[in-house]
Amino acid sequence: MTKSFREYQEAKANNFMYHVPTFMLEQLEITDYTNESIKLIQSLFNVEKAFALHRLTQYLNKKFFMLNSHGA
């Protein structure tokens, strides 16, 4: 296995680790980075704060991108 392929697989695995389905986050109607939002994700999905914050960041960035790309 080449080094670049191994790095690719590791990157894919690291990204998959943050897979909390978007439809589940959409049902929560989260719109910001408040501590309450982070704690809610932690509690519902039984994850640590750093994980919850990272996934929240991914979700809100995607949501922001989608809202702004439809107006372009």
Beta strands, then each sheet from edge to edge (+ up, - down):
end
